[in-house]
Amino acid sequence: VRAVRANAFKIPMMSEPPSHIRKPRPNPNLNSQLIAADDRGRLIISECNSVLFCTAIPPVNVRDFPRTSSAPHLSRSQINILGTDRVRFEILGMLICAENYRHMLIWGETNASVVIISKNFDSFDKIIDLNLKLSPSECESEYLLKCEWIPESELMFVAVCGTVVHVFDLKRAESNSCKATTHFALAYDDVLIRSAVMIGSLARDTNTEGKVNGTRTKLAILLDNGRLHFIDLRIDEEGDLEDQGENFIECGAGLSFPSAGICRYGGCSPMGKGSTISSLGEGVLLTYLNQCNLLLYQCVSSCCVAMVLDSDGSICGTFEFLPSLTSSNELMGQNDISGPYTHFEELGIVNKNGNSYYRVSCVGKSSRMNQSRLLVIDFNQKDTFISELSWPLENSGGLELSN
């Protein structure tokens, strides 16, 4: 494992939205995805409105280097850059399609495009602009949160905005432009969407004869009041969405979920057996962990709650995944680390003393310096182990967990 110098890439720092607005826009860092990768390890790295295409094997030009703490961080010239290309807006996120590595979503604050990557993985063959109809100068809720591919599809995806979710189908694209085929708009204007995520793979719908007549999946959305809502997306046997045109989301009281054993705030007592709740405060972030089928739910100053999902995407249980403040004593380090925890990555399964654990990484903030800190969590049905990943500032050696 090697580290790259901080100045090797020209990645702009994203500022937080102004706090004086009654309902400020979400912090763009919560949903930012400035590096995209396929299963072959090839990387696409954003630099403002341009991207770098980097090869996979080897990812750097250095073959044999000493496995000691004296190995320096890599410079830009040591990275194998295959090519560059650009779009017409500042990039906040990118996502390669799992079904077709040449298809990639790119989005900014109010713009988004689908790009077709060249076969040599060094440029864009085609750029398809998405018609989002956003006017940020007219309304504070006119912003784009993220884009995400519908599971098992290389043509269909969603664009999540402040008050509406658009569903696109590339089969409907014309003249390098694409309009949404379906819209899910909030029925009331006193709430905003704070986060959203696709849940799991598509389930097959079959008739009485066992013939597949469609597929379905769910989109979970988190509102600024902390309430959850699930949108069912059904695709017929011809590959088209069953719901077309304008649809309205009646949020109401939101979706209730089990809350036994969960501490609403740091230092308070856990909620009792059989208790349920629909919100833990101001909504911040949703994350889906595909390997262990967990939906992570976070609100301001609250713990990170893991929601266990059954085969049809319904919530069948919950547990506290991470506390709102992870103490330095637990990490055996010098800093307490607080949420919201972002940029979760699944790292497979590890074995400890004959027991298997899921391993994920995420980013929190040190309470003392407000700096980003990388955590590694190993967990199963019985135990959870949290460690901080430390890396010297000057050298690529010495990568280790703090406990």
HELIX and SHEET records of a PDB file:
HELIX    1   1 PRO A   28  LEU A   30  5                                   3    
HELIX    2   2 ARG A   76  GLN A   78  5                                   3    
HELIX    3   3 LEU A  170  ARG A  172  5                                   3    
HELIX    4   4 SER A  328  LEU A  331  1                                   4    
SHEET    1   A 4 ILE A  35  ALA A  37  0                                        
SHEET    2   A 4 LEU A  43  GLU A  47 -1                                        
SHEET    3   A 4 SER A  50  CYS A  54 -1                                        
SHEET    4   A 4 ILE A  81  ARG A  86 -1                                        
SHEET    1   B 8 GLY A  93  ILE A  96  0                                        
SHEET    2   B 8 HIS A 103  TRP A 107 -1                                        
SHEET    3   B 8 ALA A 112  ILE A 117 -1                                        
SHEET    4   B 8 PHE A 124  ASN A 131 -1                                        
SHEET    5   B 8 SER A 177  LEU A 186  1                                        
SHEET    6   B 8 VAL A 164  ASP A 169 -1                                        
SHEET    7   B 8 MET A 156  CYS A 161 -1                                        
SHEET    8   B 8 LEU A 144  TRP A 149 -1                                        
SHEET    1   C 6 GLY A  93  ILE A  96  0                                        
SHEET    2   C 6 HIS A 103  TRP A 107 -1                                        
SHEET    3   C 6 ALA A 112  ILE A 117 -1                                        
SHEET    4   C 6 PHE A 124  ASN A 131 -1                                        
SHEET    5   C 6 SER A 177  LEU A 186  1                                        
SHEET    6   C 6 GLY A 245  ILE A 249  1                                        
SHEET    1   D 3 ILE A 193  THR A 206  0                                        
SHEET    2   D 3 VAL A 212  LEU A 223 -1                                        
SHEET    3   D 3 LEU A 228  ASP A 236 -1                                        
SHEET    1   E 2 PHE A 257  PRO A 258  0                                        
SHEET    2   E 2 THR A 276  ILE A 277 -1                                        
SHEET    1   F 4 GLY A 283  LEU A 289  0                                        
SHEET    2   F 4 LEU A 294  CYS A 299 -1                                        
SHEET    3   F 4 CYS A 304  LEU A 309 -1                                        
SHEET    4   F 4 ILE A 315  LEU A 322 -1                                        
SHEET    1   G 6 LEU A 325  THR A 326  0                                        
SHEET    2   G 6 ILE A 337  LYS A 352 -1                                        
SHEET    3   G 6 ASN A 355  SER A 366 -1                                        
SHEET    4   G 6 SER A 372  PHE A 379 -1                                        
SHEET    5   G 6 THR A 384  SER A 390 -1                                        
SHEET    6   G 6 GLU A 400  LEU A 401 -1                                        
END                                                                             
